[in-house]
Amino acid sequence: MRASATTLEAEMTPEETQALDTLLQFSSLTGTHLEIGTAAGGTLKRMVALYPKETRPRFVVVDTMKYFPDQMGIVARNLHSVGVDPSEVDFRVGDSWSEFRKAEAAGEQFDFMLIDASHKLNHVTRDLSWTRMLKVGGYVAMHDYAPKFPGVTQAADRFLARYPNYSREKLAGSLLILKKNAESAAAEVSAGDRFAAEIGNFFQQLGGSVRKRIGSRG
Ligand SMILES: C[S@@+](CC[C@H](N)C(=O)[O-])C[C@H]1O[C@@H](n2cnc3c(N)ncnc32)[C@H](O)[C@@H]1O
């Protein structure tokens, strides 16, 4: 069982949650906010509770809800603890890639996204496809941008190199915040980007298991 399932807290450091609070408090974002990967909803409850009920933007959460037993019930309890009715949040229980395809087909738009689901290179790259639906002037935050998670750092670095209309606004702990400054010349994350990420992920996983074997022999 993950610690967050019992503590109900965000899987972020105080420095990271503070940076997120500051961004949301001072950016006047009124459009839909998205969290991909919520765990116990610790960060979600903080973000939702930052806004007064009357002016609160719509929140969408995408998660497979298989992180620990009764994940959905725990998230609901967590939201109740800060006076938020869970029915106010649009939960989409499923894999982020299938949910992305549905959201894109429906023409959805977002002002803010927090990407914090699987940290594998191929999965983070796919999750960055959601930025096609990020409005100009909006922000995407990526958690665990740190050497311990090369899948996240490589996906983010490749994305920034490929889409110069995004700027790196802040790195607080391992929370990387990017801003979309203009429409992208080509839709974010091509089939080629995804293919390269699949190959890269294969070698990252292979490297990881070789290191484990060497470590267990030593
Ligand atoms: C690191 S935790 C999220 C932590 C949370 N953002 C916080 O700050 O407390 C990762 C979450 O991503 C979800 N997840 C992992 N892979 C996923 C996928 N492919 N699609 C949707 N959700 C996924 C897990 O179920 C888990 O709840």
Ligand as a Chemical Component Dictionary entry (heavy atoms), coordinates in Angstrom:
data_LIG
# 
_chem_comp.id                   LIG 
_chem_comp.type                 NON-POLYMER 
_chem_comp.pdbx_formal_charge   0 
_chem_comp.three_letter_code    LIG 
# 
loop_
_chem_comp_atom.comp_id 
_chem_comp_atom.atom_id 
_chem_comp_atom.alt_atom_id 
_chem_comp_atom.type_symbol 
_chem_comp_atom.charge 
_chem_comp_atom.model_Cartn_x 
_chem_comp_atom.model_Cartn_y 
_chem_comp_atom.model_Cartn_z 
_chem_comp_atom.pdbx_ordinal 
LIG C1  C1  C 0  2.579  9.177  -8.636  1  
LIG S1  S1  S 1  0.877  8.830  -8.443  2  
LIG C2  C2  C 0  0.113  10.401 -8.573  3  
LIG C3  C3  C 0  0.402  11.319 -7.406  4  
LIG C4  C4  C 0  -0.506 12.525 -7.310  5  
LIG N1  N1  N 0  -0.447 13.349 -8.486  6  
LIG C5  C5  C 0  -0.106 13.348 -6.103  7  
LIG O1  O1  O 0  0.525  14.410 -6.274  8  
LIG O2  O2  O -1 -0.417 12.949 -4.963  9  
LIG C6  C6  C 0  0.514  8.074  -10.002 10 
LIG C7  C7  C 0  -0.960 7.841  -10.310 11 
LIG O3  O3  O 0  -1.046 7.625  -11.720 12 
LIG C8  C8  C 0  -1.978 6.608  -12.000 13 
LIG N2  N2  N 0  -1.599 6.002  -13.292 14 
LIG C9  C9  C 0  -0.463 5.319  -13.585 15 
LIG N3  N3  N 0  -0.451 4.960  -14.884 16 
LIG C10 C10 C 0  -1.594 5.434  -15.431 17 
LIG C11 C11 C 0  -2.147 5.388  -16.740 18 
LIG N4  N4  N 0  -1.525 4.805  -17.759 19 
LIG N5  N5  N 0  -3.339 5.993  -16.950 20 
LIG C12 C12 C 0  -3.997 6.626  -15.928 21 
LIG N6  N6  N 0  -3.503 6.692  -14.670 22 
LIG C13 C13 C 0  -2.331 6.107  -14.414 23 
LIG C14 C14 C 0  -1.884 5.656  -10.799 24 
LIG O4  O4  O 0  -3.078 4.924  -10.644 25 
LIG C15 C15 C 0  -1.606 6.624  -9.653  26 
LIG O5  O5  O 0  -2.805 6.998  -9.024  27 
# 
loop_
_chem_comp_bond.comp_id 
_chem_comp_bond.atom_id_1 
_chem_comp_bond.atom_id_2 
_chem_comp_bond.value_order 
_chem_comp_bond.pdbx_ordinal 
LIG C1  S1  SING 1  
LIG S1  C2  SING 2  
LIG S1  C6  SING 3  
LIG C2  C3  SING 4  
LIG C3  C4  SING 5  
LIG C4  N1  SING 6  
LIG C4  C5  SING 7  
LIG C5  O1  DOUB 8  
LIG C5  O2  SING 9  
LIG C6  C7  SING 10 
LIG C7  O3  SING 11 
LIG C7  C15 SING 12 
LIG O3  C8  SING 13 
LIG C8  N2  SING 14 
LIG C8  C14 SING 15 
LIG N2  C9  SING 16 
LIG N2  C13 SING 17 
LIG C9  N3  DOUB 18 
LIG N3  C10 SING 19 
LIG C10 C11 SING 20 
LIG C10 C13 DOUB 21 
LIG C11 N4  SING 22 
LIG C11 N5  DOUB 23 
LIG N5  C12 SING 24 
LIG C12 N6  DOUB 25 
LIG N6  C13 SING 26 
LIG C14 O4  SING 27 
LIG C14 C15 SING 28 
LIG C15 O5  SING 29 
# 
